Amino acid sequence: MHSYTIHTATDCPPEAAVGGKAQGLLFLKGAGFRVPLFFIMPHSLLQAVIDGRARLPDVLQRWQQGHGIAEAQLWAVRSSAGQEDGEQHSFAGLFHTEINVPFSGLEAAIGRVLAAFGRSSRLRAYRPTEEEEPFGIVLQEMVAAELSGVVFSDDPQQPGSGAVVANVVPGLGDNLVSGRFEAFHAREIDGEFYYPNHGQEYVGEYFKGGERQEARLTAQEMEARLQPCMRALAEGAKALHRLKGKPLDIEFAIAGQALYWLQVRPITTAGAAALPNVWDNANIGENYPGLTLPLSISFTRYTYTTAYTAMVAFLGMPKEEREAHRAWLENLVGGIYGGLYYQVTAWQKLLYLLPFGRRASRLITKAWAMEEAPFEPPEGRADFRGYLLMLYRVLRSFLRFPSQKKHFEHLYAQVFEQYGEADFQGMPRERLIVAFQDIHRKLGEKWIVPVLNGFFTLLLFSLLKRVVRGSRLQGAYPNFVNDILYAQDGVVSVRIVQDFQALLRTILSAPRLKALFQAQPAAVIQRQLEEEHPGFLKQISAYISQYGERCGDGELKIETVNYKEDPLSFIAFLKANAIGEAPKARPQRQFDYRSALRSVYPFRPLRRYLAQWLVQATIPRFRDRENYRFYRTRSFHIMRRIFRALDLHLHRTGAIQAIGDSLYLELHEVLGPAPEGGFQELVASRKTAYEAYAKRNRAVRYHERNGHFLPVRTRALAIIGSLFQGIGCSSGAVTAEAVLITEGTSGTADIDGKILVAAYFEPGWINLFSRAAGVISERGNLLSHTAILCREMGIPAIVGVRGIANAVQDGSVIQMDGATGEVKIGVEKQDA
């Protein structure tokens, strides 16, 4: 029988498949750098364990006896794959490290790392298309680190500068990699050392008695402990840079003033021509505000991957190309420090490969109302024949879109008829998983229509603006592109607001109802409505039945409790808004674009016809884009109910400690069988991470270089002093006091007749609009949710005004022009 062996640094065969992390350690050891004792489990051994050809306890026993491994020695069990770039994205679980493991715990820890590779049978079933890649596991003796960090041999923010940059935390290095704690920064250039940290306390962790203990050091203490090793760190990084011939990212630890080198890898995106991956939540943050838990992140990532893989397949991208670009498809969204972000670069590169993609890939940042994001165009576009096939399919799909739309909406209705009122909590676990798979197959894999609709909206709207820009039409009607959007109707989000306002008018127009809502808590209101106002309670119930999937904020998160799940919260929401006078219906604005075209092009019928066709093609795509958002909200509500039921099963079987703990698991963990011992330790670890994330100020944008996320500051658009420029999306000039709207803003806030200013407006805040004189948002564009509602409600609005939320305070008097997009702050208030 073959004897499978755990290798040392000296006896590991050069041809063994061991993965990138192990290769890095072998390189460090061979170059004479101090590396903690480590051993390597090659791919051949791990595959034998998975296939049952080798027993892991026997392998570990031989290793212990052969190398004199003490029971009390503590180890880090580290994954070692060719590319490990997903760990910080969304708790993807594909690459994993277990630390502070005694010999007795190695078998279980190695099993968890193997499972994280996705090579267990349950994960192979979950992702059957995944290609096998050689991988290994490193067993590395723990270092009692006083400081841990990452050093870059060339500053990734300023490639070619020659500066060595170190990011350091107290104690364990996993706290830096995971982003739980802020890092202390050190910099070396031309032999001089700089520590640009002032007056801040740095938090980390270390092990004591097998338990994590908190460590806190001031900036001065961090500098004092790092300084004795800083020269060796900088010189070592430069030496490794020379040996490898490229910029490097190196992990290290310091214990007792001894410097240990833990890992080395190239900074693959360094260099003047190389650009970072850009992650941004300026758009997606409206639907996923604040922290988003791992189940929501992994489920959202899974749905995006499924939908957009189906789209590119539908458009004719060959299977081998889809597999080649799977990394982009699987990273369209992801988590950074507990927040959900778009990976803009992945979107741009995928779009670039499609027909009209050169233009669409440049336009997507504008469509999402975010700063531009330069990217390197990918190689491997389809050959001429393949490109023509995709172009044909795009054009055919555009021409046949009404029939495709009808088919999709019929399928959507069938799913809701079958599952909309299903009793998921009464189903066994196996049936819940079947229901999840059935809904995903019927909707998730068929979500091509909404995706194509968004693609067509982007192209048509861009073309319309291009046709109008600089034309005679723009000279006569400067806001033509904006004004034609008043011509749409049938937008569900507008109906939601209108019906909500009707409920408010009923309350505020009836003295007894008004007194009840303004004086009593929600539970008392509900009881008295049942007894004294059953007709109005029926109206409330009808509203919840029709729109209750929507809620105050985060309506797409699995952790969110919406109005259908908690009707009392909607009554509380009504109560918070039932103040002042009944909202008056604003006159709806109308714009007759046909008359405008006839007046500008009276003797150019072809030009008039083409412009009119373009407008008529754009408006329904624009309307459907907004309505499909509500389709998605309703679909996620069904999935949320399935996850709630699966959570109860996990709790009943003891796999999780408390109801709701499954929100800290990932999708594959919830759907797969629970490991022996359950998920309690994993959940506790992730809860601890999220406690740290809650204290962290996340940036709107990050640059990702080699798995590390570097925050990018957003540029404000103040053009002259107190004058800011945004995108005017609903006409009207207003001068009034400003009110800053945040997650903590109450419905009782004094906003009547004032201008609402926010970084973004969540769908659940739109009830505030009817009481406002105007709306200004840092994010958004002409096609955004806020812009649509303000246009339909006749409220002056400007979106995309970067930096405005930091420039104004509550009570500041500002002037806005919803046509031009100009905002002035610090003006004098006009008399009424």
Secondary structure, DSSP 8 states (H G I E B T S, - for coil): ------B-TTT--TT----HHHHHHHHHHHTT-----EEEE-HHHHHHHHHTSS-HHHHHHHHHHHHT--TT-EEEEEEEES----HHHH---SS-EEEEEEGGGHHHHHHHHHHHTT-SHHHHHHSTT-----EEEEEEE----SEEEEEESS-TTSTTS--EEEEEEEB-THHHHTT-S--EEEEEETTEEE----S-EEEEEEEETTEEEEEEEEHHHHHHHHHHHHHHHHHHHHHHHHHHTS-EEEEEEEETTEEEEEEEEE-TT-STT---EEEE-TTGGGTS-S---HHHHHHHHHHHHHHHHHHHHHTT--HHHHHHTHHHHTTSEEEETTEEEEEHHHHHHHHHTSTTHHHHHHHHHHHTT---------S----HHHHHHHHHHHHHHHHTHHHHHHHHHHHHHHHHHHHTT--GGGS-HHHHHHHHHHHIIIIITTTHHHHHHHHHHHHHHHHHHHHHTTSHHHHH-TTHHHHGGGG----HHHHHHHHHHHHHHHHHHSHHHHHHHHHS-HHHHHHHHHHH-HHHHHHHHHHHHHHTT--SS-TT-TT---TTT-HHHHHHHHHHH--SS-----------HHHHHHHH-TT-HHHHHHHHHHHHHHHHHHHHHHHHHHHHHHHHHHHHHHHHHHHHHHHHTTSSSSTTGGGGS-HHHHHS---TT-SHHHHHHHHHHHHHHHTS---SEEEEETTEEEEE-----EEETTEEE-EEEE--EEEEEEEE--TT--TTS--TTSEEEES---GGGGGGGGG-SEEEESS--TTSHHHHHHHHHT--EEE--TTHHHH--TT-EEEEETTTTEEEES------
